[in-house]
Amino acid sequence: MAAPTSPIAEPHETKGAAIMVAAAAAVGGFLFGYDTAVINGTVDALRNTFHLGSVALGFVVSSALLGCAAGAWFAGPLADRLGRVKVMLIAAGLFIASAIGSGLAFSPVDLTFWRLVGGLGVGAASVIAPAYIAEVSPAHIRGRLGSLQQLAIVSGIFVALLVDYLLADVAGGAMEAVPWGGAAWRWMFASAAIPAIIYAVLALQIPESPRYLVRRGRLAEARDVIKRLIGGDVEKRITDIRQTVAGATEKVHLSVLKGPRLGLLPIVWVGILLSVFQQFVGINVIFYYSSALWASVGFSESDALLITVITSITNIVTTLIAIALVDKVGRKPLLLVGAAGMVLTLGVMAWCFSTATQTIGPEGETLTTLSPAIGKVALVAANLYVVAFGMSWGPVVWVLLGEMFNNKIRATALAVAAAAQWIANWLISTTFPALSNIGLTFAYGLYALFALLAFLFVWKAVHETKGRELEAM
């Protein structure tokens, strides 16, 4: 028996609802940013509290990223089995446990464990948010709504750094006790529980993805969600989705990604390399280590934290620029412009640090000193680098990962690409202390080289997806 004909919803009727639902899902990105950046203000306190060397400190700081890779890897298959919303709730629970456990940590071992737990939640959120947002968004605004993920990430980074700054300011330092008791760095970690609870509440209010519902045969629910959020000819969309998921089983295997290029489909390699290049340009060095970096070139701890907060505001503003442009200019042009900008700014930073003088500190650490004039140039270059990344590779990679795969493999392929991203993030974050000991000129020069390779990769291998329906991918 034919399904009843559904009225065609006008775009203006669905746009507002889609924006609200996408924004709620993007709160997972806020937690993603908050959890990964909150450690910025604790780096020196952790070094001194637990007496950590450079290698051990690098591992503790980046330990969450290993959990992120595992969380991303399993989130795709779980999302296809349990649904997108249930995985959001699991991620929220992991965030809450990690925030409380990290705040109560009594050794680097248990702190690393709780950071790994939080990483599982971050990894899951990094897969679910872009996949879900792409699946509930009308094509003509999908880029803008997909960019909400990155806006939420950079907003989470900003709020985390602001909380770090305020707590350190109230206590007189990250290691000092706040007036209500406990070291400031512990409260920095514990504060993540608040947005995690908000995320769980919002996840309970949003509908399941229509692509998931069709895949599970829940057509009546899918029609309702499509009519409310996407619009257009509802029955045609249902038919198109059913055709693109035909033959898909409830249990998803990584075998669906097998192909002729080194064992994987070419589109999966494009997603993996986009993810890897997004991290290999070194962006998270700015957010994980910038407070310690600026302190090492002459700024006070308070000023270094404040500069980091200002940098994160810059990232938010540039993400808004990307949101305004991504559905007009397209994905590929933004990636090319951003990569070119990062090559130039990272090159300037490498030059600045080539003029630095280095001395050995009282505890054997290497101290880097820039002249006042060169220090200002480095600061401007660092923020212009954030501008280049924030208007392009930050949001656009997440937009592409959410939309570039077909319905049958989307969640699983996105999980593999996101896992690769977190492993790349871990490699960059773990190696930065050692690279900085070799020399910051070498470190930033290496990131500039990767930005150049990213430009060439996009030029040759990435195709535009602006305005295309997911079923046409």
N, C-alpha and C positions, 0 to 999 in steps of 0.2 A: 504494500500500500504506500502510495507516495506521501512524503512528508508534507504537512500543511505549508502553504506559501507564507513566508514571513515578509512583513513590510520592509522596504529598503530604508534603513536609517540614514539620515543626512549626516554629512561630516561634522557639522557644528553641534549635532546632538550627541555625538560620541566623543568629541575631542576632550571636553572637560572631564568626563568620567575616566577616560584613558590616562589623562595627565595625573589625576588623583591616585589611581591604582598604581601607575608606574612609580610615582613619587613614594608611595608606601613601600613598594618592593625595593626601591633604591636605598631605603634606610639600612639595608644589609651592607651597601657600599659605605655608608657612614661608619658603621662598626668596623668594616674592613680598614678604612683610613684611620679611625681612632685607635684601634688595637695595634696597628703596625707603627704608628707614629708616637704613641704615648711613651714608648721607651726612650725617645730622644732626650727627654729631660732627666732621665734616670741614669744615663750612661756613666758619668763620672761618679755618681753616688754608688752604683753597683761595683765599679772598679775598686773604690776605697772600702766599701762595706765588706765585700767578700775577697778583697786582695787579689784581684784578677789581673793576669798579664794580657797582652794584646790579643793573642790567639784565643785564650779562654773567653775574654770579653767579646770578641767577634762572634764566637759560637753562641754565647748566651743571648746576645742581641739578635742574632739571626735565627735562633732555634725555632721560633714560631713559624718561620718560613718552611721548614721541613714539614710541620703539621699542615701548613697551607697546601703544600703539594699533595699530601695524602688526602686532605679534605676535598680538594678539587678533583682528584682522580676518582674518588668514590661517589662524589655528589651527582655526577651525570647519570650513572646507572641507577642510583637511588631515586633520582628525580623522575626517571622513566618508569620506575616500579611503584613508588609511593606517591608521586605527585610533587609539583614544584613547591606548593605551600607547606607541606609537611617537612620538607627538607629545610625550609626557612626556619621553622620552629625548632628543629634539631640544632641548627646553627646558633639560634638565640640562646638555647640552653647551654651550649658549649662556651659561648661568650661569657655568660654569667658565672659559670664555674671557674673559668680562667681568671676573670677579674678578681674574684674573691681569693682564690688560691694564690695568685701572684702577689696580691697585697699582703698576704700572711706569710710569704716565703721566708724560710729561716736558713737556706743555703742555696748556692748556685744550682745544685742538682734539682731540688724540688721547684725552684723558679723556672728552670728549663722545662721541667715536666708540664707545669701549668701554662707556660708559653706555647708548648706544643699543643695542648688541649685547645687553647684559644686559636691557634693556627688552623686546626681542623674546622672550626667555625668560620674563620676568615676564608679558607679555601672553598668551603661549600657555598658561602655567600657570593664569592667571586664568580662562580659558575651559574648559580640560580638566578641572580638578579638580571644579568644581561639576556639570558635565555628567556626568562619569563617576560621581561619588558618587551623584547622583540616580538614575542608571541601574542601579546595583548595590544599591540600598537597598530594604528592605521599606517599604511605605507608612507603617506605623504609627510608624516611627522615622526616616523620611527627613529630617524637619526637624532632628532632633538630629545625624544624621550629616552633613547638609549644613552645619550650623553648625560642624563640625570644620574646614571651610575657613577660616572667620574666626578660630577659635581658633588655628589654625596660623599665620595671618597675624599676629595680635597677639603670638603667642609668638615669631615671627621678629623682629618689631619689638623686643620686649623683649630678646631675646638680642643683637641687633645693637647696641642702645643700651648694654647691659651691657658688651659687648666694646669699644665705643667708650670708655666710661667707664674700664674697666680699662686699656686701652692708653694713654689720655691720662694716667691716674694714674701708671702705671709710667714713662712718658717725661717727665712733668712738663709736659704740654701736647700738643695734637694735632700741632703743628709740630715738636716736639722728637723726637730720635732715641730709639728703644727700645734697651735694652742689647744686643740681638743685631743691631742695625744697621737703618738705614732709619727715615724719619719715621713716627710713630705713625699718621698719617692714611693712609699707604700700606698698612699692615697692616690697618687697618680695612676697606679695600676687599678686600684679598687673602683675608681670613678667610672670605669668602662661598664660596670654593671647597670648603670642607670639607662643609657641608650639601648642596652641589650634587652632590658625589660620592655621598653617602648617598642622595639622591633617585634618582639613576640606578640604584643597586643595588636599591632597593626597587621601582622601576618594573619591573624585570626579573622580580620575584617575583609580581606580581599578574595576575589573568586579564583578558582583554579584556571590554569591555562587552557584555552579552547583546543589547542593542538593536542594537549595531553588527554583532554576529555574525549575528543574524537577517536584518538588511538585506543582508548579504553571502551569505546562503544557507548559513551554517555552523551548521546547526540542532543537530547533535549536541553541538558545543561550547557552544552557547547553553543547551541543556537542562542540561548539567553545571553551568554557572555559576549558572543560576537555582535549581537544586536546592540548590546549596551556599550561596548568598548570600541569596536572596530567599524561597524556599519557596513553600508553597501548591500549587495545582494547576498543575504545570509545563506540561502540554500546553495548558491554557486560556491561560496567559500567552503561550506561543509563538504561539497562534492570534491573540490580541489584538494582539500586537506586529506580526505579519505584516499584519494588516488596517490598522494605523495607518501602516505604511511602504509600503503597496501603491502602486505607480507611482513610487516614489522610484528615482532612478538612482544609480549609483555616483559619478558626478561631480555635485557639488552646485553649483547656481548661485544667486546672490542673487535671481534672479527668483522663487524660491519664496516670498519674503517680500513680493511685491507685493500691494497691497490698495487699498481705497477711501479710506483716510485719508492724504492727502498722499503717495500712492504706496506706502504700506506697510500691512500688516495692523494692525488696532488693537492686538492683543496685542504686536506688535513695538514700537509706540510706547510702550506701558506699560513694557516692559523698558528701552527707551532712557531714558525719563524717570526711572524708578527709579534707574538708574545715574547719570544726571546730577545728580539731587538728592542722591544719596549723597555726591557730591564737592562740590557747590556750598554745602553747609553748612559747608565749610571744615575738615573733620577733619584733612586731611593737612598743613595749616599747623602744627598742633600737633606733628606728628611730623617734619616736614622742618626747621622753623625754631625749634622751641621752645627749644633750647639757646641760640641766639643771642638769642632774645626775652627769656628770663629773665636772661641775662647783661646785657642792655641796661637792665633795671630794677633792677640792683643786686646780683645774685647773682654769685659767682665762677664761672669756667669749670667748675671741678670740681663746685660745688654745682648749677649749671644742668644739667649732664649727669646728675647724680644725681636731680634733680627729674624730668627727662625719663624716666629709668628707672622711677621710682615711678609716673609717669603711665601708662607702658606696662603695669605690673603691674595697675593699676586697670582697664585695658582688658581684660586677661586674665580677671580676676575677673568683670567684667560680662558677658563673653562666655559664661562658664560659667552665669551666670544665664539668659541667652538660651537656651542649650542645654537647660536644665531646663524652660523655659516654652514653647518654640516649638511643640511637639507637643501641649501641653495648652491653652494660651491661644489659639494661632493666630498666623498671620503678621501679619494686618492690625492687630489690637489693639496688638501690640508696636510696629509702625511708628508708629501714632498717638501712643502714650504717649512714645516716643522723640523724635518731632518736637516735641511740646509741651515736653518737657524741654529740648531744644536751643534753642528760642525763648527760654525764660526765662534759661538760663545764658549764652547769647551776648549777650543784652540786658544782663545784669549786667556781663559783661566789657567791653562797649562803654561802659557808664557808668563803670567803673573807669578806663579809659584816657582818658575825657573829663576826668578830674581830673589827668592827668599833666602834668609840665613837660618841655619839650623844649629841648635845647641842641645846639650843633654841636660834634662831636668833632674831634680833632686832624687827621684825614684827611678832614674835610668831611662825615662821616656824621652822621645825625640820631640823637641819644641820647635815649631816653625814660626818665623817672624817675618812679616812683610813691612815695607816702609809705609807710612801713612797714606801716601798718594797711591801706591800700587794696591794697598789694601782696599781702598775705595773702588778702584777699577775692578778688582776681583769680586767685590760685593755687587757691583752693577752687572758684571758679566754673569754672575751666578743667578741673579734675578731675571735677566734677559733669557738665560737658558731655561729657567722655569716657565717664562712666557712662551718660548718656542715649543716646549714640551706640552704645556697646559692647553694650548690652542690646537693641538694636533694629536700627538701620539698618546697622550693621556686618555682623552675621551674616545677618539676615533677607533683605536684598536678594540675597545670594548664594544662599540657599536658594530664593527665588522664581525667580531667573534659571535655576537648575538644573532646576526642575520645572514652570514655568508654560507652557512651549512644548510642542507636540505632538512625537511621535517623528520626524516627517518633517522638521521645521525646527529641532529643538532646537539642534544644534551651530552651525548657521549663524546663527540668530536670537541665540543667546547671544554669538556672536562680534561681531555688530553692536552689541549692547547693551554688551558689555565694551569695545569700541573707543570707543564714545561715552563710557564712564566714564573711560577713560584720557585722552581729549582734554579732558574736563571737569577732570580732575585736573591736567593740564598747564596749563590756563588759570588755575586757582586758584593753583597753585604759582608760576607765572611772574609773575602779577600781584601776588602778595602783597608783595614788596619795594616796588613802586611804590605800592600801596595803603597800606602802613604809613608811607611817606613823606608821603602825604596826611594820614594819621592813623589810629591803631589803632581809634579810636571808629568811624570810617567803615567800616573793614574788617570789624570784628565786627558792626556794625549791618547791613551788607550780608548777611553770612552768616546773621544772625538772620531777615532777610526771606526768604531762600531756605528756611530751616527752616519758616517759616510757610506758604510756598507748597507745600512738600513735604507738610505736614499736610493741606492742602486737596486736593491731588492724590490722596493715598492714600484720603481720605474718599470721594471721588467715583469714582475710576477703578480701584482695585485690588480684586480679588476674592479671597476666602479659598481656599486650596488644601490646608488641613490634612486629612490622612487620605485624599485622593483618589489613585487609581492614576494613573501617568503616562499610561496608555492612555486615561484618561477626560478628559485635559486638552483 
